[in-house]
Amino acid sequence: MDKLRRYLLSNLSLLFFSIFLPLFAIASVIFMIKLATYTAVIQLSLIEMGKLYLFVLPELLFFTLPIAFVIGAALTLYRLSNDNEMVVVFSLGISPMFIAKVLFKPAFLLTVLLFVDYLVVTPYIKIISSNFVDHKKAEAKFNLTASEFGHSFGDWMLFINSSDSENRKFGDVVLFNKKMKDETLIISKKAELINNKGVLQLKLDDGESYSYEDNLFRKMVFRIAYINDVMDTDETIYRNVIDYWTNDELRARKDQRLITNSLMSLFPTISLFLVIALGIVHARHQKRWIYLWLFLSIIAFYSAAIITQQWIGFHAIWVVTLLWLIVTYAFYQRLVGRRF
């Protein structure tokens, strides 16, 4: 029995990785296309793009692992059946339920991994990813360049004659503010943009300031001056897993994710009867459209997970799980249980 168990698991691992890697690559390409849309708004270095990819990695694994396992397990049994190896196994008096027990352990471990992924890892990753993108967007507002139209810097209008965007240094800068009590004009030969822990500082060198109020004109010469503007990032604070899932912020979306992701995490374990029903065939007498049935089964389960929660809320978890087990067990009994 041990040799048979190891033989089944070795075949499963080969097919699983041959399916998982292409699925993961496709999901990664889709994300990279989405990442390219960010570059239209924010500037990202190669390291920052790699960081964003690492942020989305747990989510990519969550969606690709259960599908790859179910397809890989079904195709493993289907290939062994076409090679008449399953017939030999059953002729030795080994029941299909033994196959289910062998597949149950990796399926259950995968289910536990998926629960940890979406309950513990993903919330933290999502928050730091969102804060990172928001910070880059806020920073992008201050990518100042020489322009005849000027820029908005807090309450100031900023005009730049020459710029070195890479080093954030500028020449012949003019700032104007009419929202203050007195209208103020500042001229500076050199300026530098500094990000000081979320506070943007425009450092001005060798300049003059002019202000006008109530028929009084003032002039001030300075060597160094600073104008501050706070970046509007509004960062989300992550405390712990329990606080994330229990606080009322985005409550409806979190409830939806809890229901859908719980069912997707259970998918590998509760689909074992489906895997055996589709994978085990008699090569001479049975020809099944296994790829079509796998595709339809995955679509049916995911559709049920999304649709039923809109009607019955959290009850969808046990209702869909129970119905899926009943339906797949009925298929198993009809196609495999009574024959082998």
C-alpha positions in Angstrom: 0.0 0.0 0.0 2.9 2.4 0.8 4.4 1.8 -2.6 1.1 2.5 -4.3 0.6 5.7 -2.2 4.0 7.0 -3.1 3.4 6.1 -6.8 0.1 8.0 -6.9 1.6 11.0 -5.2 4.7 11.1 -7.4 2.5 11.1 -10.5 0.3 13.7 -9.0 3.2 16.0 -8.2 4.5 15.8 -11.8 1.1 16.7 -13.3 0.3 19.3 -10.6 3.4 21.3 -11.3 3.0 21.0 -15.1 -0.4 22.6 -14.7 0.3 25.0 -11.8 3.4 26.7 -13.5 1.5 27.7 -16.7 -1.5 28.9 -14.7 0.8 30.9 -12.4 2.7 32.4 -15.3 -0.6 33.5 -17.0 -1.8 35.1 -13.8 1.6 36.8 -13.4 1.4 38.2 -16.9 -2.1 39.6 -16.2 -0.8 41.3 -13.1 2.2 42.8 -15.0 -0.2 44.3 -17.5 -2.2 45.8 -14.6 1.1 47.0 -13.2 1.9 48.7 -16.5 -1.2 50.9 -15.9 0.3 52.2 -12.7 3.3 53.6 -14.6 1.0 56.0 -16.3 0.3 57.6 -12.9 3.4 56.9 -10.8 7.1 56.4 -11.5 8.3 52.9 -10.6 11.8 51.6 -10.5 12.6 48.0 -11.3 13.0 47.3 -7.6 9.7 48.9 -6.8 8.0 46.8 -9.6 9.5 43.7 -8.0 8.2 44.8 -4.6 4.6 45.2 -6.0 4.9 41.7 -7.6 5.9 40.2 -4.2 2.9 42.0 -2.6 0.5 40.3 -5.0 2.2 36.9 -4.8 0.0 35.4 -2.0 -3.2 36.3 -4.0 -1.8 34.7 -7.2 -1.0 31.5 -5.3 -4.5 31.5 -3.7 -6.3 31.5 -7.0 -4.0 29.2 -8.9 -3.2 26.4 -6.3 -6.7 24.9 -5.8 -7.5 24.8 -9.5 -4.1 23.3 -10.4 -4.6 20.6 -7.7 -8.1 19.5 -8.8 -7.1 19.5 -12.5 -3.8 17.8 -11.8 -5.4 15.1 -9.5 -8.1 14.3 -12.1 -5.7 14.1 -15.0 -3.3 11.9 -12.9 -6.0 9.3 -12.4 -7.2 9.6 -16.0 -3.7 9.0 -17.4 -3.2 6.0 -15.1 -6.6 4.7 -16.2 -5.7 5.0 -19.9 -2.5 3.0 -19.1 -4.7 0.3 -17.5 -2.9 0.8 -14.2 -6.1 1.6 -12.4 -7.7 -1.6 -13.6 -4.7 -3.6 -12.2 -5.1 -1.7 -8.9 -8.8 -2.6 -8.6 -8.3 -6.2 -9.7 -6.1 -6.6 -6.6 -9.1 -5.8 -4.4 -8.2 -2.1 -3.7 -11.3 0.1 -3.6 -11.6 3.6 -5.1 -12.0 4.9 -1.5 -8.3 4.1 -1.0 -7.5 6.5 -3.8 -9.7 9.1 -2.0 -7.7 8.6 1.3 -4.4 9.0 -0.5 -5.5 12.3 -2.1 -7.2 13.6 1.0 -3.9 14.4 2.9 -2.4 16.7 0.3 -5.9 18.2 -0.4 -6.4 18.9 3.3 -2.9 20.4 3.7 -3.6 22.7 0.7 -6.9 23.8 2.2 -5.2 24.7 5.5 -2.5 26.6 3.5 -5.2 28.5 1.6 -7.0 29.5 4.8 -3.7 30.8 6.3 -3.0 32.6 3.1 -6.2 34.6 2.8 -7.0 35.0 6.6 -3.5 35.9 7.9 -1.1 36.8 5.1 -3.2 38.6 2.5 -4.7 41.3 4.8 -1.3 42.4 5.9 0.1 42.4 2.4 -2.9 44.2 1.0 -2.6 47.1 3.5 1.2 47.6 3.0 0.7 47.3 -0.8 -2.2 49.9 -0.7 -0.1 52.3 1.5 2.9 51.9 -0.9 0.8 52.7 -4.0 -0.9 55.7 -2.2 2.5 57.0 -1.1 3.8 56.8 -4.7 0.7 58.5 -6.1 1.0 61.3 -3.5 4.7 61.6 -4.4 3.9 61.7 -8.1 2.0 64.9 -7.6 5.2 66.6 -6.9 7.3 65.4 -9.9 8.0 69.0 -10.7 9.5 70.0 -14.1 10.1 73.2 -16.0 6.8 74.4 -17.5 5.2 77.6 -18.7 1.9 76.6 -17.0 3.4 76.2 -13.5 2.6 73.8 -10.6 0.5 73.8 -7.5 2.6 73.4 -4.3 0.2 73.6 -1.3 -1.2 77.2 -1.4 1.6 78.4 -3.7 1.8 78.6 -7.5 5.2 77.5 -8.5 7.0 78.4 -11.8 10.2 76.7 -12.8 12.6 77.9 -15.5 15.0 74.9 -15.5 14.9 71.5 -13.8 16.9 68.4 -13.0 14.0 66.0 -12.3 16.2 63.1 -11.4 17.9 64.9 -8.6 14.9 67.1 -7.8 16.8 70.3 -8.3 15.5 73.4 -10.0 16.8 76.8 -11.2 15.2 80.3 -11.4 12.1 79.5 -9.3 9.2 81.9 -8.8 6.4 81.3 -6.2 3.3 83.3 -5.8 0.6 83.2 -3.1 -2.5 85.4 -2.9 -4.3 83.3 -0.3 -2.3 84.7 2.6 -3.2 88.0 4.3 -0.7 89.8 2.1 0.1 88.8 -1.5 3.6 87.3 -1.6 6.0 86.7 -4.4 9.3 84.8 -3.9 12.1 84.6 -6.4 15.0 82.1 -5.9 18.0 81.2 -8.0 18.1 77.6 -6.9 15.6 75.2 -5.3 15.6 71.6 -4.2 12.6 69.3 -3.3 13.1 67.2 -0.1 10.8 64.5 1.2 11.2 64.6 5.0 9.1 61.7 6.4 6.0 62.6 4.4 6.5 66.4 4.6 7.6 67.8 1.3 10.0 70.7 1.7 11.0 73.1 -1.1 14.4 74.4 -0.1 15.1 77.8 -1.7 18.7 79.2 -2.0 19.7 82.9 -2.7 16.4 84.5 -3.2 14.2 87.5 -2.5 10.6 87.8 -1.1 8.2 90.6 -1.9 4.9 91.2 -0.2 2.2 93.8 -0.5 -0.5 94.7 2.2 -2.5 97.9 2.9 -0.3 100.2 0.7 2.8 98.7 2.4 5.4 97.0 0.2 8.0 94.7 1.9 11.2 93.2 0.5 13.3 90.5 2.2 16.6 88.9 1.0 17.4 85.4 2.2 20.1 82.8 1.7 18.0 79.7 2.6 14.3 79.3 3.1 11.9 76.4 3.4 8.3 76.0 2.2 6.5 72.9 3.5 3.6 70.9 2.1 2.3 67.7 3.7 1.8 64.7 1.4 -1.8 63.5 1.5 -1.2 59.7 1.9 -3.8 58.8 4.6 -2.1 55.5 5.4 -4.1 52.6 6.7 -2.8 51.1 10.0 -2.6 47.4 10.4 -2.9 46.2 14.0 -3.6 42.4 13.8 -5.6 39.8 11.9 -8.6 39.8 14.3 -8.9 43.6 14.2 -8.7 43.6 10.4 -11.6 41.1 10.0 -13.8 42.4 12.8 -13.6 46.2 12.3 -16.5 47.8 10.4 -14.3 49.4 7.7 -15.4 48.0 4.2 -17.6 45.5 6.1 -19.6 44.4 3.1 -16.5 43.7 1.0 -14.8 41.8 3.8 -17.9 39.6 4.3 -18.0 38.8 0.6 -14.3 37.9 0.7 -14.7 35.7 3.8 -17.5 33.7 2.1 -16.0 33.3 -1.3 -12.4 32.7 -0.1 -13.6 30.1 2.5 -15.3 28.1 -0.2 -12.4 28.4 -2.6 -10.1 27.2 0.2 -12.4 24.1 0.8 -12.5 23.4 -3.0 -9.6 20.9 -3.2 -10.8 18.8 -0.2 -14.5 18.7 -1.1 -13.9 17.9 -4.7 -12.1 14.5 -4.2 -15.2 12.6 -5.3 -15.4 14.7 -8.4 -11.7 14.0 -9.1 -12.2 10.3 -8.8 -15.5 10.3 -10.8 -13.9 12.1 -13.7 -10.4 10.6 -13.6 -11.1 6.9 -13.2 -12.3 5.3 -16.4 -12.2 2.0 -18.2 -10.0 2.7 -21.2 -11.8 0.4 -23.6 -15.4 1.1 -22.6 -15.5 4.7 -21.3 -14.4 7.9 -23.1 -15.0 11.0 -21.0 -14.8 14.6 -22.0 -12.6 15.2 -18.9 -11.3 18.7 -19.9 -14.8 19.9 -20.6 -16.2 18.5 -17.4 -13.4 19.9 -15.3 -13.9 23.3 -16.9 -17.7 23.2 -16.3 -17.2 21.9 -12.7 -14.9 24.7 -11.8 -17.2 27.3 -13.3 -20.2 25.8 -11.5 -18.5 25.8 -8.1 -17.2 29.3 -8.4 -20.5 30.6 -9.7 -22.3 28.9 -6.8 -19.9 30.5 -4.3 -20.5 34.0 -5.7 -24.3 33.8 -6.3 -25.5 32.0 -3.2 -23.9 34.4 -0.8 -26.0 37.2 -2.3 -29.1 35.3 -1.1 -28.1 33.6 2.2 -24.9 35.3 3.3 -22.6 33.3 5.5 -24.9 30.3 5.3 -23.6 29.9 1.7 -20.4 28.3 3.1 -22.1 25.2 4.6 -24.9 25.1 2.0 -22.6 25.1 -1.0 -20.2 22.7 0.7 -22.9 20.2 1.5 -24.6 20.4 -1.9 -21.3 20.0 -3.7 -20.4 16.9 -1.6 -23.8 15.3 -2.3 -23.7 16.0 -6.0 -20.1 14.9 -6.5 -20.6 11.8 -4.4 -23.7 10.9 -6.5 -21.5 11.2 -9.7 -18.8 9.1 -8.0 -21.3 6.4 -7.1 -22.8 6.3 -10.6 -19.5 6.4 -12.6 -17.0 4.6 -10.3 -18.4 3.2 -7.1 -20.8 0.7 -8.7 -18.3 -0.3 -11.4 -15.1 -0.9 -9.5 
